[in-house]
Amino acid sequence: MKIPHVVVRIPKVRSYQRALLSAGILLIATAKVAFAWNGIDVQTGQDIEIATGTTIEEGQNVEIFDYQSDEYREVLVITVRSNGHRLEIEVLDKNVKRTRMLELWQ
């Protein structure tokens, strides 16, 4: 008994298709800034949120919404650590003059 020979043809990728694929990958990679960051204050377990489009970098002032106090607070980002799909950031809460550890995800 003979086993039939199967040939699989892979179509050639044209330059415009390669450009579209590259643009799509770039769009997906940068799309993170389009979503709000949700998270918690690690010490208290209370929910917080950082607004859509906010870039989180060390030394930057960021506005967070603190659900416990039901108000917006301005914080200074001290450190940023990436842990897979989550961020751990240490911030200085300017309203109460203390540091907070926040864990964020999108």
Secondary structure as GFF3:
##gff-version 3
##sequence-region A 1 106
A	DSSP	alpha_helix	15	30	.	.	.	ID=ss1
A	DSSP	three_ten_helix	31	34	.	.	.	ID=ss2
A	DSSP	beta_strand	37	41	.	.	.	ID=ss3
A	DSSP	beta_strand	47	50	.	.	.	ID=ss4
A	DSSP	beta_strand	61	66	.	.	.	ID=ss5
A	DSSP	beta_strand	71	83	.	.	.	ID=ss6
A	DSSP	beta_strand	86	93	.	.	.	ID=ss7
A	DSSP	beta_strand	98	105	.	.	.	ID=ss8
###
